Amino acid sequence: MFVALKLRQTNIVEYLLYMWQVEDLIRANSLDIERLKQTVISQYHASEEQNIKLTKWYSDLIGMMRDEGIREKGHLQICKNVIISLTDLHLQLLHSDKFPFYTAAYYKILPFIIELRHKGEDKNKCELETCFDALYGVTMLKLQKKEISKETTIAVKDISTLLSMLNQYYFQDEEGKLKFDDDDENQ
């Protein structure tokens, strides 16, 4: 919870990846708060008050996962909303002449996105979610100490570059500092 709150305010990309990891942790513990207390919450070595907050946070997420029907797979609506916001911003950046480096980074990774979508189960998944899937998948492979091909390493580096740029633009946009066209500057 504490990590999620900080990431939500400082790095939206890492926040989303962290929340996906939390979803998997909850699933690994069978959506059971008592198991989560033993396996996850106890590892924080937090104060009693913080443990209560963490327990409530995980309990709320468990409830949301049950209500949203994502006990075995899928993502919370709060995570989907982040993808939707990032996709909206991504499209605005691509349709503006003011962000040529972002557009170039996007076209550099587009072949990777197409290849990943072709290999994946959901061919209609949005491009950004495909990018996040790639990053998350590589993270899971690293945690399992599995080998990652040179091609995948290159693709993930380029995807990370694009998402890092998007992250910066996201917070600029939230602060009202992002201008998409000349009309924005005259307002």
C-alpha positions in Angstrom: 0.0 0.0 0.0 2.7 2.4 1.0 4.8 1.6 -2.1 1.7 1.8 -4.3 0.8 5.2 -3.0 4.3 6.6 -3.5 4.5 5.1 -7.0 1.1 6.4 -8.0 2.4 9.9 -7.3 5.9 9.5 -8.8 6.0 6.8 -11.5 2.7 5.7 -13.1 4.4 3.0 -15.1 6.0 1.4 -12.1 2.8 1.8 -10.2 0.9 -0.2 -12.8 3.5 -3.0 -12.8 3.5 -3.0 -9.0 -0.2 -3.4 -8.9 -0.1 -6.3 -11.3 2.4 -7.9 -9.0 0.1 -7.3 -6.0 -2.8 -8.9 -8.0 -0.6 -12.0 -8.5 0.5 -12.0 -4.9 -3.2 -12.0 -3.9 -3.9 -14.8 -6.3 -0.9 -16.8 -5.0 -2.5 -16.6 -1.6 -5.9 -17.8 -2.8 -7.5 -14.4 -2.1 -7.2 -15.2 1.6 -6.4 -12.3 3.9 -5.2 -14.6 6.6 -2.6 -16.1 4.3 -1.6 -12.7 3.0 -1.1 -11.6 6.7 1.3 -14.4 7.2 3.1 -14.4 3.8 3.1 -10.7 2.8 2.0 -8.3 5.5 4.2 -9.7 8.2 7.2 -9.1 6.0 6.8 -5.4 6.2 7.8 -5.2 9.9 5.4 -2.3 10.2 3.8 -0.7 13.2 0.4 -2.1 14.5 -1.3 0.9 12.9 0.4 0.4 9.6 -0.4 -3.4 9.7 -4.1 -2.5 10.2 -3.9 -0.2 7.1 -2.1 -2.8 5.0 -4.6 -5.5 6.0 -7.5 -3.2 5.1 -5.9 -2.3 1.8 -5.3 -6.0 0.8 -8.8 -6.9 2.0 -10.3 -4.2 -0.1 -8.3 -5.4 -3.1 -9.5 -9.0 -2.5 -13.1 -7.7 -2.4 -12.6 -5.8 -5.6 -11.0 -8.8 -7.3 -13.9 -11.0 -6.3 -16.5 -8.4 -7.3 -14.8 -7.8 -10.7 -14.5 -11.5 -11.4 -10.7 -11.6 -11.7 -9.9 -14.3 -9.2 -7.7 -16.2 -11.6 -6.7 -13.7 -14.3 -7.3 -10.2 -15.4 -6.7 -6.8 -13.9 -8.5 -4.6 -11.5 -10.6 -1.8 -12.9 -8.3 0.7 -11.2 -5.4 -0.7 -13.2 -7.5 -0.7 -16.4 -8.3 2.9 -15.8 -4.6 3.7 -15.7 -4.1 2.0 -19.0 -7.1 3.9 -20.5 -5.6 7.2 -19.3 -2.2 6.4 -20.6 -3.6 5.2 -23.9 -5.6 8.5 -24.3 -2.4 10.5 -23.6 -0.4 8.2 -25.9 -2.8 8.9 -28.8 -2.7 12.6 -28.1 1.1 12.6 -28.2 1.1 10.7 -31.5 -1.4 13.0 -33.1 0.5 16.1 -32.1 3.4 17.5 -34.2 5.1 18.7 -30.9 6.4 15.3 -29.8 8.6 13.9 -32.6 10.9 12.0 -30.2 8.0 10.2 -28.7 6.6 9.4 -32.1 10.0 8.1 -33.2 10.2 5.9 -30.1 6.8 4.5 -30.7 7.5 3.6 -34.4 10.7 2.0 -33.2 8.8 -0.5 -31.0 5.8 -0.9 -33.2 7.2 -4.1 -34.8 7.7 -5.6 -31.3 4.2 -4.7 -30.4 2.9 -6.4 -33.6 4.9 -9.5 -32.9 3.9 -9.7 -29.3 0.2 -9.3 -30.1 0.5 -12.0 -32.8 2.0 -14.4 -30.2 -0.5 -13.5 -27.5 -4.0 -14.8 -26.7 -5.8 -11.5 -27.0 -5.2 -10.0 -30.4 -7.4 -7.0 -29.6 -5.4 -5.9 -26.6 -4.3 -2.2 -26.7 -0.8 -1.5 -27.7 0.2 0.0 -24.4 -1.1 -3.0 -22.5 1.0 -5.2 -24.8 4.0 -3.1 -23.8 3.2 -3.5 -20.1 2.7 -7.3 -20.6 6.2 -7.5 -22.1 7.8 -5.6 -19.2 5.9 -7.6 -16.6 6.7 -10.9 -18.3 10.4 -10.2 -18.4 10.3 -9.1 -14.8 8.7 -12.5 -13.9 11.3 -14.3 -15.9 14.1 -12.5 -14.1 12.5 -13.3 -10.7 12.5 -17.0 -11.8 16.1 -16.6 -12.9 15.2 -17.7 -16.4 17.2 -16.7 -19.5 16.0 -13.8 -21.5 17.0 -13.7 -25.2 19.0 -10.8 -26.6 16.1 -9.9 -28.9 13.7 -9.7 -26.0 16.3 -7.6 -24.0 16.5 -5.1 -26.8 12.8 -4.9 -27.3 12.2 -4.4 -23.6 14.8 -1.7 -23.5 13.1 0.2 -26.3 9.6 -0.4 -24.8 11.0 0.9 -21.5 12.2 4.1 -23.2 8.8 4.8 -24.7 7.0 4.1 -21.4 9.5 6.3 -19.5 8.7 9.2 -21.9 5.0 8.5 -21.5 5.5 8.6 -17.7 7.1 12.0 -17.8 4.4 13.4 -20.1 1.7 11.9 -17.9 2.8 13.9 -14.9 3.3 17.0 -17.0 -0.2 16.6 -18.2 -1.6 16.1 -14.7 0.1 19.4 -13.7 -1.4 21.1 -16.8 2.0 21.8 -18.2 1.7 19.7 -21.4 0.7 21.5 -24.5 -0.3 19.5 -27.6 -0.6 22.2 -30.2 -0.1 25.9 -30.8 -3.7 26.7 -29.7 -2.9 25.4 -26.2 -0.1 28.0 -26.0 -2.5 30.9 -26.8 -5.0 30.1 -24.0 
